[in-house]
Amino acid sequence: MRNGFKVYDSDTHVSASAEGLEQYLPSALRQELEAYKVPIKRTTSGGTFEPPYSHRYDFGGAAGGWGQDAPRTLGEAGPTTETRNRIQKFMGAKLPAADSEWVVETRLRDMDEEGVDVQLLVPRAIRGHQDPAVDAELMRANHRFLNDFCGESPHRLKALLTLDARFVEDSVQEIKTWGSSSWAVGTWLNLPLDFPLDHPSLNPIWAAVEEEGLCVVHHSFSGGYPGYRDLWQNPFLGRAASHPWGAMRAVASFIGSGAMDRYPTIRFSILESGFGWLPFWAARMQDQVEYMGYVPELKHPVREYLAGGRFFASIVLHEGPEMVSMVSNMLGNQLLMYSSDYPHPETRFPDSVDLVLNWDGMDEKLLTKIMWENAVRCFGEP
């Protein structure tokens, strides 16, 4: 709690080390994956580790994206030998605990320092092995890791199930296995390149999500988002465009397909994708439903799906109080949730909570909803 406000951080990150995951893998697979371990020499937020290093599994061959391409500075003809992939600038005042992505105790200390009561953890999904069965096994192992990690403080640590559209039956089983646990509050679904979120083969996943009372979550990342092949190798364009456009496509696909009609209690949320574009996108989607078509008949206007209490969006700190007020005035005060992106460089640690609580002109009732109540409605009572 901070200054009388309970705080639910709806977008933080967790990434199990290889050493943390391997205890949940079959022994034969552990041995096979030894060759894919790479040392973790730098923290997510930009700090450095000293030997002996922990490790991560890295299978290489990641899809393109602003985090993968050789970078080109705007105004130059192409990448140059002088242009290097730079580390993103840390936006806070103090680096988070170095091992907080996989050590519970240090993470909880950082939460206490900021005044955060509950964190939603977005797990790093380990995938990309040439054998899809290995990816499926890693998905299951990651959930077993999360069960123990969050179990250290079950009322403060919540997480998403990291599912995969290639493994619909396995994903449904994971939902059924963990859906009633204290920590699993939502699902994040990996889609192969050019595979649509509204594909009918995914309906068993949505049905299981609704049955277990979880939330469908979209979170954009640096690789594989729509348009990543058309950003001219520039990380500025990639980071500026990838997250909001990825969320725009996800929102339009999920709502436009009628999923929220077919599953009348399902909840949908976008994280780390901006939010100021939501009123514009609601109006444009509605116009295109009528003008273009190619969507099934929807039971409600598009705006009602966004404003009706089953759609949520995390704030990003740089959009500020004016944008929060504008979106809340246009779409309702039940929509936006506080988030910090901890421990990524975009966080303002250890001042993220104080930054929002000190925004000028913010109504206390709206702040209470953003800092706590909306996340509880989205992800459940902690």
C-alpha positions as CSV (number, residue, x, y, z in Angstrom):
1,M,0.0,0.0,0.0
2,R,1.2,3.5,-0.8
3,N,-0.3,6.7,0.7
4,G,-3.5,4.9,1.5
5,F,-3.9,3.3,-2.0
6,K,-3.7,-0.4,-2.5
7,V,-1.6,-1.1,-5.6
8,Y,-1.9,-3.9,-8.2
9,D,0.8,-3.7,-10.8
10,S,-0.7,-5.3,-13.9
11,D,2.4,-5.6,-16.1
12,T,5.7,-6.9,-14.6
13,H,8.0,-9.6,-16.0
14,V,9.5,-12.8,-14.8
15,S,12.0,-15.0,-16.6
16,A,13.1,-18.3,-15.1
17,S,16.8,-19.1,-15.5
18,A,17.8,-22.4,-17.0
19,E,18.9,-23.6,-13.6
20,G,15.5,-22.7,-12.2
21,L,13.6,-24.5,-15.0
22,E,15.7,-27.7,-15.3
23,Q,14.4,-29.2,-12.1
24,Y,10.9,-29.3,-13.7
25,L,12.2,-31.1,-16.9
26,P,12.6,-34.8,-17.6
27,S,16.2,-35.8,-16.9
28,A,16.9,-36.8,-20.5
29,L,15.7,-33.4,-21.8
30,R,17.8,-31.6,-19.2
31,Q,20.9,-33.2,-20.6
32,E,19.9,-32.5,-24.2
33,L,19.3,-28.8,-23.4
34,E,22.7,-28.3,-21.8
35,A,24.0,-27.3,-25.2
36,Y,21.6,-24.4,-25.5
37,K,22.5,-22.7,-22.2
38,V,23.9,-19.2,-22.6
39,P,25.2,-17.1,-19.7
40,I,23.2,-14.2,-18.4
41,K,25.7,-11.4,-18.2
42,R,23.3,-8.4,-18.1
43,T,20.1,-7.8,-16.2
44,T,16.9,-7.0,-18.0
45,S,17.1,-3.4,-16.7
46,G,20.6,-2.9,-17.9
47,G,22.8,-3.8,-14.9
48,T,25.6,-6.4,-15.1
49,F,26.2,-9.7,-13.4
50,E,29.5,-11.1,-12.2
51,P,30.6,-14.7,-12.6
52,P,29.5,-17.3,-11.9
53,Y,26.6,-16.6,-14.2
54,S,23.2,-18.1,-14.3
55,H,22.0,-19.2,-17.7
56,R,19.1,-19.0,-20.1
57,Y,18.1,-21.4,-22.9
58,D,18.6,-19.9,-26.3
59,F,17.6,-21.8,-29.4
60,G,18.5,-19.1,-31.9
61,G,16.6,-18.5,-35.1
62,A,14.2,-16.0,-33.6
63,A,11.7,-14.3,-35.9
64,G,12.8,-10.9,-37.1
65,G,12.0,-7.7,-35.3
66,W,13.6,-4.5,-34.1
67,G,15.4,-6.6,-31.5
68,Q,16.9,-8.9,-34.0
69,D,17.7,-6.9,-37.2
70,A,21.0,-5.1,-37.7
71,P,20.0,-1.6,-36.7
72,R,19.8,1.4,-39.1
73,T,19.7,5.0,-37.8
74,L,17.0,7.1,-39.4
75,G,18.4,9.2,-42.2
76,E,21.1,6.7,-43.1
77,A,21.1,4.5,-46.1
78,G,21.5,1.3,-44.2
79,P,23.1,-0.3,-41.1
80,T,26.8,0.7,-40.6
81,T,29.6,-0.9,-38.8
82,E,29.4,2.1,-36.3
83,T,25.8,1.4,-35.5
84,R,25.4,-1.0,-32.7
85,N,22.4,-2.5,-30.9
86,R,22.2,-0.1,-27.9
87,I,20.9,-1.0,-24.5
88,Q,17.6,0.7,-23.9
89,K,17.9,3.7,-21.5
90,F,16.9,2.8,-18.0
91,M,14.1,5.3,-17.1
92,G,14.1,4.9,-13.3
93,A,16.3,6.2,-10.5
94,K,17.6,2.9,-9.2
95,L,18.1,-0.5,-10.8
96,P,15.8,-3.2,-9.6
97,A,17.3,-6.2,-7.8
98,A,19.5,-8.0,-10.3
99,D,18.0,-11.5,-9.8
100,S,14.5,-10.4,-9.2
101,E,13.2,-12.1,-12.3
102,W,13.8,-15.6,-10.8
103,V,14.4,-15.1,-7.0
104,V,11.3,-14.4,-5.0
105,E,12.8,-12.8,-2.0
106,T,14.5,-10.0,-3.9
107,R,11.4,-9.4,-5.9
108,L,9.2,-9.0,-2.8
109,R,11.7,-6.6,-1.3
110,D,11.5,-4.4,-4.4
111,M,7.7,-4.6,-4.3
112,D,7.8,-3.4,-0.7
113,E,10.1,-0.5,-1.6
114,E,7.7,0.8,-4.2
115,G,4.6,0.1,-2.1
116,V,3.1,-2.6,-4.5
117,D,0.7,-5.1,-2.9
118,V,0.2,-7.4,-5.9
119,Q,2.1,-8.0,-9.2
120,L,0.9,-9.7,-12.3
121,L,3.9,-11.5,-13.8
122,V,4.2,-11.9,-17.6
123,P,6.5,-14.9,-18.0
124,R,9.2,-15.2,-20.6
125,A,8.1,-18.1,-22.8
126,I,11.0,-20.4,-23.9
127,R,10.4,-21.6,-27.4
128,G,12.1,-22.0,-30.7
129,H,13.6,-25.5,-30.5
130,Q,13.6,-27.4,-33.8
131,D,11.5,-30.1,-32.1
132,P,8.0,-28.7,-31.3
133,A,7.6,-31.3,-28.5
134,V,10.5,-29.7,-26.6
135,D,8.7,-26.3,-26.8
136,A,5.5,-28.0,-25.4
137,E,7.6,-29.6,-22.5
138,L,9.1,-26.2,-21.7
139,M,5.7,-24.7,-21.6
140,R,4.6,-27.2,-19.0
141,A,7.9,-26.8,-17.0
142,N,7.5,-23.0,-17.0
143,H,4.1,-23.4,-15.4
144,R,5.5,-25.7,-12.7
145,F,8.2,-23.1,-12.0
146,L,5.5,-20.4,-11.7
147,N,3.5,-22.5,-9.4
148,D,6.4,-22.7,-6.9
149,F,7.6,-19.1,-7.5
150,C,4.2,-17.6,-6.9
151,G,3.5,-20.1,-4.1
152,E,6.1,-18.3,-2.0
153,S,3.6,-15.4,-1.7
154,P,0.3,-16.5,-3.3
155,H,-1.7,-13.4,-2.4
156,R,1.0,-11.0,-3.9
157,L,2.3,-12.9,-7.0
158,K,0.0,-13.7,-9.9
159,A,1.0,-14.9,-13.4
160,L,-0.1,-15.7,-16.9
161,L,-0.2,-19.1,-18.5
162,T,2.0,-19.0,-21.6
163,L,0.1,-21.0,-24.2
164,D,0.9,-21.9,-27.8
165,A,-1.5,-22.0,-30.8
166,R,0.5,-25.0,-32.1
167,F,-0.5,-27.1,-29.2
168,V,-4.2,-26.5,-28.7
169,E,-4.9,-29.7,-26.7
170,D,-1.8,-29.2,-24.5
171,S,-2.8,-25.6,-23.9
172,V,-6.3,-26.6,-22.9
173,Q,-4.9,-29.1,-20.5
174,E,-2.6,-26.5,-19.0
175,I,-5.6,-24.3,-18.4
176,K,-7.5,-27.1,-16.7
177,T,-4.4,-28.0,-14.7
178,W,-3.7,-24.6,-13.3
179,G,-6.9,-22.6,-13.8
180,S,-8.0,-23.1,-10.2
181,S,-4.6,-22.4,-8.7
182,S,-4.0,-19.3,-6.6
183,W,-1.6,-17.8,-9.1
184,A,-2.9,-18.4,-12.7
185,V,-5.2,-15.4,-13.5
186,G,-4.9,-15.1,-17.3
187,T,-3.5,-16.6,-20.5
188,W,-1.0,-15.3,-23.0
189,L,-1.1,-17.2,-26.3
190,N,1.8,-17.4,-28.7
191,L,0.8,-17.3,-32.3
192,P,3.0,-18.6,-35.2
193,L,3.7,-16.0,-37.8
194,D,0.7,-15.3,-40.0
195,F,-1.6,-17.3,-37.7
196,P,-4.7,-15.2,-36.8
197,L,-6.0,-14.8,-33.2
198,D,-9.5,-15.4,-34.5
199,H,-8.8,-18.8,-36.0
200,P,-11.6,-21.2,-35.2
201,S,-9.1,-23.9,-34.1
202,L,-8.5,-21.7,-31.0
203,N,-12.1,-21.9,-29.8
204,P,-11.3,-24.8,-27.3
205,I,-8.8,-22.5,-25.7
206,W,-11.3,-19.6,-25.3
207,A,-13.9,-22.0,-24.0
208,A,-11.5,-23.4,-21.4
209,V,-10.4,-19.8,-20.4
210,E,-14.0,-18.8,-19.9
211,E,-14.8,-22.0,-17.9
212,E,-11.9,-21.4,-15.5
213,G,-12.7,-17.7,-15.2
214,L,-9.4,-16.5,-16.5
215,C,-8.6,-13.5,-18.7
216,V,-7.3,-13.5,-22.3
217,V,-4.2,-11.2,-22.4
218,H,-2.4,-9.7,-25.3
219,H,1.2,-8.4,-24.6
220,S,3.3,-7.2,-27.5
221,F,7.0,-8.0,-27.8
222,S,9.9,-7.0,-30.1
223,G,9.7,-10.0,-32.4
224,G,6.9,-11.3,-34.5
225,Y,4.5,-8.4,-34.1
226,P,2.6,-7.3,-37.3
227,G,4.6,-5.2,-39.7
228,Y,8.0,-6.3,-38.3
229,R,9.2,-6.9,-41.8
230,D,8.3,-3.4,-42.9
231,L,10.2,-1.2,-40.3
232,W,13.3,-0.6,-42.4
233,Q,15.6,-2.0,-39.8
234,N,15.1,1.0,-37.4
235,P,14.6,0.2,-33.7
236,F,12.9,3.6,-33.1
237,L,10.2,2.8,-35.6
238,G,9.9,-0.7,-34.2
239,R,9.5,0.2,-30.6
240,A,7.2,3.1,-31.4
241,A,4.9,1.1,-33.7
242,S,5.1,-2.5,-32.7
243,H,3.3,-2.6,-29.4
244,P,0.2,-0.4,-30.2
245,W,-0.2,-1.9,-33.7
246,G,0.1,-5.4,-32.3
247,A,-2.6,-4.6,-29.7
248,M,-4.8,-2.9,-32.3
249,R,-4.8,-6.0,-34.4
250,A,-5.4,-8.2,-31.5
251,V,-8.4,-6.1,-30.2
252,A,-9.9,-5.9,-33.7
253,S,-9.5,-9.6,-34.4
254,F,-10.8,-10.8,-31.0
255,I,-13.8,-8.5,-30.8
256,G,-14.5,-8.5,-34.6
257,S,-14.7,-12.3,-34.7
258,G,-17.6,-12.3,-32.2
259,A,-15.5,-14.0,-29.5
260,M,-17.0,-11.9,-26.8
261,D,-20.5,-12.8,-28.0
262,R,-19.8,-16.5,-28.1
263,Y,-18.1,-16.5,-24.7
264,P,-20.3,-14.0,-22.8
265,T,-18.3,-13.9,-19.6
266,I,-14.8,-13.9,-21.1
267,R,-12.5,-11.0,-20.3
268,F,-9.8,-9.5,-22.6
269,S,-6.9,-7.3,-21.7
270,I,-4.0,-5.6,-23.4
271,L,-0.7,-4.9,-21.6
272,E,2.3,-2.6,-22.4
273,S,0.7,-1.4,-25.7
274,G,-0.4,2.1,-24.9
275,F,-4.0,3.1,-24.4
276,G,-4.5,6.7,-25.7
277,W,-5.5,5.2,-29.1
278,L,-8.4,3.2,-27.7
279,P,-11.2,5.7,-28.3
280,F,-10.0,6.4,-31.9
281,W,-9.7,2.6,-32.5
282,A,-13.2,2.0,-31.2
283,A,-14.7,4.5,-33.6
284,R,-12.7,3.4,-36.5
285,M,-13.5,-0.3,-35.9
286,Q,-17.2,0.5,-35.8
287,D,-17.0,2.4,-39.0
288,Q,-15.1,-0.4,-40.8
289,V,-17.6,-3.0,-39.5
290,E,-20.3,-1.1,-41.4
291,Y,-18.2,0.1,-44.3
292,M,-16.1,-2.9,-45.1
293,G,-17.8,-5.9,-43.5
294,Y,-15.9,-9.2,-43.5
295,V,-16.9,-9.8,-39.8
296,P,-19.8,-11.9,-38.5
297,E,-22.8,-10.1,-37.1
298,L,-22.0,-8.6,-33.7
299,K,-24.5,-8.3,-31.0
300,H,-23.3,-4.9,-29.8
301,P,-21.5,-1.8,-31.2
302,V,-17.8,-2.1,-30.9
303,R,-17.6,0.7,-28.4
304,E,-19.7,-1.4,-26.0
305,Y,-17.3,-4.2,-26.0
306,L,-14.5,-1.8,-24.9
307,A,-16.7,0.0,-22.3
308,G,-18.8,-2.8,-21.1
309,G,-16.6,-4.0,-18.2
310,R,-15.0,-7.1,-19.8
311,F,-12.1,-5.2,-21.6
312,F,-9.1,-3.8,-19.8
313,A,-5.8,-2.1,-20.6
314,S,-2.7,-1.4,-18.6
315,I,-1.5,2.2,-18.6
316,V,2.0,3.1,-19.8
317,L,3.6,5.8,-17.6
318,H,4.7,8.1,-20.4
319,E,1.2,8.8,-21.6
320,G,0.4,10.6,-18.4
321,P,-2.7,11.9,-16.6
322,E,-4.3,13.8,-19.5
323,M,-4.5,10.7,-21.5
324,V,-5.8,8.7,-18.6
325,S,-8.6,11.2,-18.0
326,M,-9.4,11.4,-21.7
327,V,-9.7,7.6,-22.2
328,S,-11.6,7.2,-18.9
329,N,-14.1,10.0,-19.8
330,M,-14.7,8.5,-23.2
331,L,-14.8,4.8,-22.4
332,G,-15.4,4.6,-18.7
333,N,-13.4,4.5,-15.5
334,Q,-13.6,0.7,-15.3
335,L,-11.0,0.1,-18.1
336,L,-7.4,1.3,-17.2
337,M,-5.0,-0.5,-14.8
338,Y,-1.8,0.7,-13.2
339,S,1.4,-0.9,-14.5
340,S,5.1,-0.2,-14.3
341,D,6.8,-2.7,-16.7
342,Y,9.1,-3.8,-13.8
343,P,11.9,-4.7,-14.1
344,H,12.3,-3.7,-17.7
345,P,14.2,-0.4,-18.5
346,E,10.9,1.4,-19.1
347,T,10.0,1.2,-15.4
348,R,10.5,4.2,-13.2
349,F,11.6,2.1,-10.3
350,P,11.5,2.8,-7.4
351,D,9.2,5.7,-8.1
352,S,6.6,4.3,-10.5
353,V,3.8,4.2,-8.0
354,D,4.6,7.6,-6.6
355,L,4.7,9.1,-10.1
356,V,1.1,8.1,-10.8
357,L,-0.2,9.0,-7.3
358,N,1.3,12.4,-7.8
359,W,-0.2,13.1,-11.2
360,D,-1.9,16.5,-11.3
361,G,-5.7,16.7,-11.5
362,M,-6.4,13.0,-10.9
363,D,-9.7,12.2,-9.2
364,E,-9.2,10.0,-6.1
365,K,-12.1,7.7,-7.2
366,L,-10.4,7.2,-10.6
367,L,-7.0,6.6,-9.0
368,T,-8.5,3.9,-6.7
369,K,-9.9,2.1,-9.7
370,I,-6.7,2.4,-11.7
371,M,-4.4,1.4,-8.9
372,W,-6.5,-1.5,-7.6
373,E,-10.1,-2.1,-8.4
374,N,-9.9,-2.5,-12.2
375,A,-7.1,-5.1,-12.0
376,V,-9.1,-7.0,-9.4
377,R,-12.1,-7.1,-11.8
378,C,-9.8,-8.2,-14.6
379,F,-7.7,-10.8,-12.8
380,G,-9.8,-11.7,-9.7
381,E,-9.5,-11.0,-6.0
382,P,-5.9,-11.7,-4.9
